[in-house]
Amino acid sequence: MIFGQETMILASFIEFINNIWPAGLTMVLLGSIFAAVLLIASIKLKVKVDPKIEAINEVLPGIDCGACGYAGCSSYAKAVYENPELIGRCAPGGKDVAEKIAEILNLQAGGGDVPLRPVVRCNAHSEDKIYYADYLGIESCTAADALPNSQACKYGCLDFGDCVKACRFDAIHIIDGLATVDYDKCTGCTACVKACPRNLIKMIPFKNDDMYVVACRTQEMGKQAKERCKVGCIGCKLCTKVSEMFEMDGNVAVINYDKYDEEKAREAAEKCPTGVIVKRGKNS
């Protein structure tokens, strides 16, 4: 009886194997065929990347900051390979990276000699600002700028730190009510520039470790300017009489950095009645 049961079990198992084997074998064969087709397709359709593009990508910082105007380092690598005039667009890499890219492309580096760094065009700290009332809204520069708020000057730093949140390198902070750049950490990625709703932050060529800047962008003049900020530009034009590097943008003085002269900038800073021409940089 026991042997009969074992025989029946064995017969059932053999019958089961015979039933599934053709289907199982078919699935294995189909799977192998599909795998082979996919492998061939991947080889045939593979996008070939020029070795020089790969070489350029390897010398880039790889932080995908977007300062070059492209989505990331790989996009910039392809763009600069196709258009060598873009050499020097990598702000974090600066001159060294520009030279390496030029070497890969067998060209002379045409840019990157003077790094671009951000300057905050406001000089008003907490004690310098004039307020009409307490601001009770969302603590965001973008939100505060979109609504009538308590700060008298509609051009100055709102100090809620949208620029701070945007910076991936911890290179800008709100210090005593004013956005302040840490130039030892700054890579020139322009994230802070894009984050400021008041267009206060501007990239300028840092020919020296410290550069003079007109730290204001108000369009108010004279008495009106003084009523809204204690340290703003009043549009007196004294600086423009010192040097042609100073120009007027509406009612506010600006520096033309193509004509930058350190000594003339210092002289103008000494004559400025509101002290709005200041130095910004690693030592300031």
Backbone torsions as a table, in degrees:
resi	resn	phi	psi	omega
1	MET	NA	-39.7	179.8
2	ILE	-65.5	-44.6	179.5
3	PHE	-64.0	-32.1	178.6
4	GLY	-64.9	-41.8	178.6
5	GLN	-65.2	-42.0	179.5
6	GLU	-63.4	-39.8	179.2
7	THR	-63.9	-41.4	179.5
8	MET	-65.0	-41.3	179.4
9	ILE	-63.3	-44.9	180.0
10	LEU	-63.0	-41.6	179.4
11	ALA	-63.9	-40.2	179.0
12	SER	-64.4	-40.4	-179.6
13	PHE	-64.9	-43.3	179.3
14	ILE	-62.7	-42.1	178.9
15	GLU	-63.2	-39.1	178.7
16	PHE	-62.8	-45.7	179.2
17	ILE	-61.5	-43.0	-179.4
18	ASN	-63.3	-32.5	-179.1
19	ASN	-74.0	-40.6	-174.7
20	ILE	-89.9	-20.3	-174.3
21	TRP	-58.2	-46.5	179.4
22	PRO	-60.3	-42.9	179.9
23	ALA	-66.2	-43.0	179.7
24	GLY	-63.1	-44.0	179.1
25	LEU	-62.9	-40.2	178.6
26	THR	-61.4	-43.2	179.8
27	MET	-63.6	-41.3	179.2
28	VAL	-62.8	-44.6	-179.8
29	LEU	-63.9	-44.0	178.7
30	LEU	-62.2	-42.7	178.6
31	GLY	-60.6	-41.8	179.6
32	SER	-64.9	-41.4	179.9
33	ILE	-63.8	-46.9	179.7
34	PHE	-61.5	-40.6	179.4
35	ALA	-62.3	-42.0	179.4
36	ALA	-64.5	-41.4	178.9
37	VAL	-62.3	-44.9	179.9
38	LEU	-64.1	-38.9	179.6
39	LEU	-64.2	-45.6	179.3
40	ILE	-63.3	-42.2	-179.8
41	ALA	-63.3	-41.7	-179.3
42	SER	-64.4	-35.0	178.6
43	ILE	-71.3	-45.0	-177.5
44	LYS	-67.8	-39.4	-174.0
45	LEU	-93.1	0.3	-178.3
46	LYS	-60.9	130.6	179.0
47	VAL	-79.9	120.5	-179.1
48	LYS	-82.7	126.8	179.4
49	VAL	-101.3	130.2	179.2
50	ASP	-59.6	134.3	-179.7
51	PRO	-54.9	-30.7	179.8
52	LYS	-69.2	-34.4	176.7
53	ILE	-65.2	-42.4	178.1
54	GLU	-63.7	-39.5	179.6
55	ALA	-65.3	-40.8	177.7
56	ILE	-63.6	-44.0	-179.6
57	ASN	-60.0	-34.0	-178.6
58	GLU	-70.7	-29.8	-179.1
59	VAL	-87.5	-12.1	177.4
60	LEU	-74.1	155.4	-176.4
61	PRO	-60.6	-27.8	178.8
62	GLY	77.9	19.9	-178.2
63	ILE	-97.3	-5.6	176.4
64	ASP	50.2	46.4	-175.6
65	CYS	-77.9	-24.1	178.9
66	GLY	84.9	5.1	-178.8
67	ALA	-63.1	-25.5	-179.3
68	CYS	-76.2	-12.7	-177.9
69	GLY	98.5	3.1	179.2
70	TYR	-116.2	164.6	-173.2
71	ALA	-62.5	-31.4	-178.5
72	GLY	-169.0	-178.2	-176.4
73	CYS	-62.8	-39.9	-178.7
74	SER	-65.6	-37.9	177.8
75	SER	-66.0	-40.8	178.6
76	TYR	-66.8	-38.6	179.2
77	ALA	-58.3	-44.1	179.3
78	LYS	-66.8	-42.0	-177.7
79	ALA	-65.5	-43.3	-177.5
80	VAL	-72.7	-27.4	174.7
81	TYR	-66.4	-41.5	-178.9
82	GLU	-78.2	-27.7	-179.4
83	ASN	-137.4	88.4	-176.4
84	PRO	-58.7	-15.3	177.9
85	GLU	-63.6	-15.2	-179.9
86	LEU	-81.9	-2.7	176.6
87	ILE	-57.1	134.3	-179.9
88	GLY	100.7	-1.6	-179.9
89	ARG	-77.5	-16.4	-176.9
90	CYS	-81.1	98.8	-177.6
91	ALA	-65.4	-45.6	179.5
92	PRO	-63.1	-35.0	-178.8
93	GLY	-77.3	-31.7	177.6
94	GLY	60.4	-146.9	-174.1
95	LYS	-63.6	-40.4	-177.1
96	ASP	-60.1	-47.7	-179.6
97	VAL	-67.2	-39.6	178.6
98	ALA	-58.7	-41.9	-179.8
99	GLU	-68.1	-38.2	179.1
100	LYS	-66.3	-41.5	178.2
101	ILE	-64.1	-43.1	179.3
102	ALA	-61.0	-38.9	179.1
103	GLU	-64.7	-41.9	178.4
104	ILE	-61.5	-38.7	-177.7
105	LEU	-90.8	3.8	-179.1
106	ASN	58.1	43.8	-179.3
107	LEU	-129.1	172.5	172.1
108	GLN	-91.1	137.7	178.9
109	ALA	-66.9	124.1	-177.8
110	GLY	-100.9	0.3	-178.1
111	GLY	-154.1	-179.9	176.4
112	GLY	92.6	-5.1	-178.5
113	ASP	-67.0	-39.4	-179.1
114	VAL	-113.8	112.4	-178.4
115	PRO	-71.1	144.4	174.6
116	LEU	-93.6	131.2	179.1
117	ARG	-134.4	153.6	-177.5
118	PRO	-80.8	145.2	170.6
119	VAL	-126.7	141.2	179.0
120	VAL	-91.3	117.1	-176.0
121	ARG	-87.4	59.4	175.2
122	CYS	-154.9	143.6	-178.6
123	ASN	-125.3	11.3	-174.8
124	ALA	-91.1	111.3	171.6
125	HIS	-84.7	179.2	-174.0
126	SER	-52.3	-43.7	-176.3
127	GLU	-73.9	-13.7	-179.1
128	ASP	-91.7	-15.9	-174.8
129	LYS	-84.0	149.3	178.3
130	ILE	-113.3	130.1	-177.1
131	TYR	-119.2	144.9	174.8
132	TYR	-88.3	-31.6	-177.9
133	ALA	-164.7	172.7	176.6
134	ASP	-74.9	138.4	176.6
135	TYR	-87.9	125.9	-176.0
136	LEU	-116.4	10.7	-177.2
137	GLY	-86.1	-165.9	178.8
138	ILE	-64.2	135.7	-179.2
139	GLU	-79.7	73.9	179.3
140	SER	-146.3	134.4	179.1
141	CYS	-61.5	-40.9	-179.1
142	THR	-63.1	-43.1	179.6
143	ALA	-67.7	-44.2	-178.2
144	ALA	-66.1	-36.0	-179.0
145	ASP	-71.9	-25.8	-177.5
146	ALA	-78.4	-15.2	-177.2
147	LEU	-122.0	153.5	172.6
148	PRO	-59.5	123.3	-176.7
149	ASN	-123.5	-177.2	-170.0
150	SER	-80.3	-16.8	-176.7
151	GLN	-77.3	128.5	-175.3
152	ALA	-63.6	-43.5	-179.0
153	CYS	-81.5	120.8	-178.7
154	LYS	-89.1	8.0	179.4
155	TYR	-113.3	-17.5	-171.0
156	GLY	-83.1	172.8	-179.5
157	CYS	-64.2	129.3	-178.9
158	LEU	-87.8	-11.7	173.8
159	ASP	57.0	28.7	173.9
160	PHE	-92.9	-6.8	170.0
161	GLY	81.5	31.7	173.0
162	ASP	-60.0	-36.1	178.7
163	CYS	-66.9	-36.3	179.3
164	VAL	-64.0	-44.6	180.0
165	LYS	-65.4	-31.8	-176.5
166	ALA	-76.6	-25.7	-175.0
167	CYS	-78.5	123.6	-179.8
168	ARG	-85.6	-4.2	-172.6
169	PHE	-115.9	11.2	179.0
170	ASP	54.8	40.5	-172.7
171	ALA	-106.1	6.9	176.8
172	ILE	-146.0	136.4	-176.9
173	HIS	-139.5	159.6	173.6
174	ILE	-91.5	114.6	-179.8
175	ILE	-120.7	117.2	-179.5
176	ASP	52.1	45.6	174.0
177	GLY	81.7	9.1	-177.3
178	LEU	-136.7	133.1	175.8
179	ALA	-62.3	126.9	-174.8
180	THR	-131.1	126.9	-176.7
181	VAL	-85.7	134.9	172.0
182	ASP	-95.1	99.7	-172.7
183	TYR	-72.3	-15.2	175.0
184	ASP	-72.4	-25.9	-179.2
185	LYS	-102.7	-20.9	-173.9
186	CYS	-65.5	133.4	177.7
187	THR	-104.1	-6.5	-177.8
188	GLY	77.6	30.1	-174.1
189	CYS	-75.9	-14.2	177.8
190	THR	74.4	7.8	179.5
191	ALA	-61.2	-38.4	-179.8
192	CYS	-67.6	-36.0	178.9
193	VAL	-59.9	-45.9	-177.9
194	LYS	-70.8	-27.7	-175.2
195	ALA	-79.4	-23.8	-175.0
196	CYS	-78.7	117.5	-178.0
197	PRO	-72.4	-14.2	-177.9
198	ARG	-102.5	7.7	177.5
199	ASN	55.8	38.1	-177.8
200	LEU	-81.5	-25.8	-173.3
201	ILE	-99.7	126.8	-176.1
202	LYS	-129.6	143.0	176.1
203	MET	-85.4	128.9	176.9
204	ILE	-129.8	156.7	177.9
205	PRO	-74.8	120.5	179.3
206	PHE	-90.6	89.0	179.2
207	LYS	-73.0	-23.5	176.1
208	ASN	-127.5	172.4	177.4
209	ASP	-64.6	-28.1	178.9
210	ASP	-129.6	138.2	-178.0
211	MET	-130.7	145.2	174.2
212	TYR	-76.5	144.6	179.0
213	VAL	-145.9	146.4	171.2
214	VAL	-83.8	104.9	-171.9
215	ALA	-86.3	61.4	178.3
216	CYS	-168.2	149.5	173.6
217	ARG	-138.3	24.5	178.1
218	THR	-63.6	153.8	173.2
219	GLN	-111.6	8.6	174.3
220	GLU	-80.0	158.8	179.7
221	MET	-128.7	154.5	171.2
222	GLY	45.3	-120.5	-175.7
223	LYS	-60.6	-42.2	179.8
224	GLN	-60.6	-43.1	179.5
225	ALA	-62.1	-43.0	-179.5
226	LYS	-66.2	-31.6	179.5
227	GLU	-71.1	-18.9	-175.9
228	ARG	-106.7	-18.3	179.2
229	CYS	-159.8	141.9	-177.4
230	LYS	-80.0	-17.9	-173.7
231	VAL	-128.7	20.9	-177.1
232	GLY	-84.2	163.5	175.0
233	CYS	-67.6	134.8	-179.0
234	ILE	-106.0	6.3	176.8
235	GLY	69.9	30.3	-176.1
236	CYS	-75.8	-19.8	177.1
237	LYS	70.1	13.5	178.2
238	LEU	-60.5	-37.9	-178.2
239	CYS	-65.2	-34.0	-179.0
240	THR	-68.4	-20.0	177.8
241	LYS	-82.3	-18.0	178.5
242	VAL	-80.4	-42.9	-177.1
243	SER	-156.6	149.5	177.8
244	GLU	-74.5	-5.3	174.3
245	MET	-67.4	-22.0	176.6
246	PHE	-92.2	128.5	-179.9
247	GLU	-130.2	164.3	177.8
248	MET	-102.6	128.2	172.9
249	ASP	-107.9	89.7	-171.3
250	GLY	70.7	-117.9	-178.1
251	ASN	-103.6	6.7	-178.5
252	VAL	-119.9	142.4	178.2
253	ALA	-77.2	144.2	175.9
254	VAL	-136.1	161.6	178.4
255	ILE	-104.5	130.2	172.1
256	ASN	-89.2	104.6	-172.8
257	TYR	-73.3	-10.3	172.3
258	ASP	-69.9	-22.2	-179.2
259	LYS	-111.6	18.0	-172.6
260	TYR	-60.0	131.5	177.1
261	ASP	-135.7	115.0	-175.0
262	GLU	-57.8	-45.8	-177.2
263	GLU	-65.9	-42.3	178.7
264	LYS	-66.9	-36.0	178.2
265	ALA	-65.0	-40.1	178.6
266	ARG	-64.9	-42.2	179.2
267	GLU	-61.8	-43.2	179.1
268	ALA	-65.6	-38.5	179.5
269	ALA	-61.7	-37.9	-180.0
270	GLU	-69.2	-29.2	-178.4
271	LYS	-89.9	-15.4	-176.7
272	CYS	-63.8	120.7	-175.6
273	PRO	-67.6	-23.2	-179.4
274	THR	-107.7	0.7	178.3
275	GLY	65.5	32.1	-175.2
276	VAL	-87.3	-10.9	175.2
277	ILE	-91.9	107.9	-172.3
278	VAL	-129.9	164.0	176.5
279	LYS	-93.3	139.5	175.7
280	ARG	-129.8	138.7	179.0
281	GLY	156.6	-165.5	-174.7
282	LYS	-64.1	-30.2	-175.5
283	ASN	-106.7	7.7	-175.5
284	SER	-114.4	NA	NA
